[in-house]
């Protein structure tokens, strides 16, 4: 099972690397999630949102190499999956922060709702280095009732010299940790 999953990921990465990229591409424009993923969206539920959570997703739009003398830039694709088969997932915020924790871009003007098993994504081109080596996303979500936890991941793809690299990071639920 694990080998099949790795093979699938490897094939997805190869497919992604074969797609030509426009050199002038920058971060996905704010608000374009609504335009680009209309098939994944439904109206935000009118009922109160009783369940909520958030994810912190570390990403690497740039990586320092050779003791900081060389920088490799990577494209980043943040993907948010509604893992529920029956309930809509409401996305309250998708925000991109730089290494210093400064907001670089907010991708939602208002909450949006994903259909069951649907997905949206945010793409940041390798030429957009505003995030730096310690960039991250915060994704806040909500639902009207108990729901399967969303899946939030980021795929980074880039090249250094003749080598091509791709790796993923998974979102981590934001939880307050402290004394019991």
N, C-alpha and C positions, 0 to 999 in steps of 0.2 A: 504494500500500500504506500509506504514512504517513497519507494523508488518511482512509482507511478506519479506521485505528487511532484517529486523533483524533476522528472522528465517533462511533465506539463509546464512547470515553471521555466525550465531550460528552453523549451520550444517557444513559450510566450516571449521570453527575452530575445531569442533569435529573430522572431517575427518583428518585435519592436525595433531591433537594431537595423532591420532591413528597410524600415520606413524612412524616406528622406526627410530631413528637417530643414525648414526655412531658416537661414542664418539670422534674419532680422527678428525672429520670434522672441517675444518677451513673456512675462507672466500672463496667464489668462486674465483677461479684463474682468474687473469686478462686475458682478451681475450677470455674467455670461453663462453661469451654471443653469439659470432658468431658461436661457435660450438654447443652449447646447444639449440639454437633457430633458426636454419636454416629455419625451416618451417614458421617462422614469418617474415623473412627478404627478401628484394629484393635489387637490385642494387641501389646505391645512385643516385638520379636523376642528369642528366647532366646539366639541366637548373639552372640558378642562384637561390639561396635560398633567397627569398624576404621577408619572415616572420620568426621571431625568438622569442624565449623567454627562460625563465629558471624557475626552481622550486627549492625551499628550502624545504627539508623534514627532520624534526626533528625525530630522532629515539632513542631508548633506549636499547642499548645492555646490559647495567647494570643499576640497580636502587638501590639507597641507601635506607636502611630501618633501623628502630630502632635507630634513631638519628646517622646514619652513622656507626653503629657497625656491620651491616649485609648488604651484597650486594646480590641482586638477579640478575642472569644473564639470558638474553633472546636471543633466536634466532631472527634474523631480515630477513624478506623477502621484499625487495623493488620491486614494480611492476610498470611498465610503460606501459600504454595502449594507443594505437593510437585510439582516439575517432572519427576519420574521416572515413566515409563510402567510400570515393572516392579517397583520396590523401594519398601518403606515408608520413610518419613522419620521419624526419632525426634526429637521436640522435647524438649530437656533443660531449657530455661529460656526464659521470656518475662517480662522484667522491665522495669518502667516507672520512669524516673528523672526528677527535676525539674531545673531550671536549675542548681542547686548540686551536682548529681551524687548527691543523696540518693535512696535507693530509695523510691518512692512506693507501688508495689504489685508483687507477684509473682503471676503468673497461672497457674502450674503447681505443684501440690503434689508431683507425681511426673512422671517422663517419660511422654510420650504418643507414639503412632505414628500417622502419617497414611497412609492408603491411597495408592497411586499416583494421581497427578493430583487429589488431594483438597486441600481448603483449610480453614483455621480462621481466625477473626478475633477481635480484641479491640476493643470499642467504648468510647470515652470521650466522654461527653456534653459539650456546650459549657459547661454549667453547672459542670463539674468543672475548676477552674483550678489544681489542685494542681501540675501539671507546669510551668506558667509558660511564658515565652517561649523557653526553651532546653531543653524536654523532649526525651526520647529513649527509645527501646526498645533492649534488647539481646536478641537471639534466638540461642540456642545450639542446634545441631542435630547429629545423628550418624546413621550408617547402618552396616549390616553389611558393605558392600562399596562399590565405586565406584558413584557415583550422580550424576544430573544435579543441578547446584547449585540449591537452592531459590530461589524468587522471593519477596522480602519487600518490601512496599510499605505506605505509609500514605496515606490520603485524608483531607484536612482540609476541612471544609465549615462556613461561617458567613456571617453577614451584618453589615454595617455600614450603618446608615441604611437606605436603600432598595436598596442593592446587595447581591447575593449572590455569594460567592466560594467557589471550590473549587480545590484544588491537590493534587498528589501529591508524595511524596518516595520515593525508592527506597533500600532498605537497601544498605549498603556492607559488603562482606566485611571482617571484622576481621583484619588482617594485621600482623604485627610487622615494622616497617621499621627498618633499621639498617645497620651496616657489613657488607660482604660478607666 
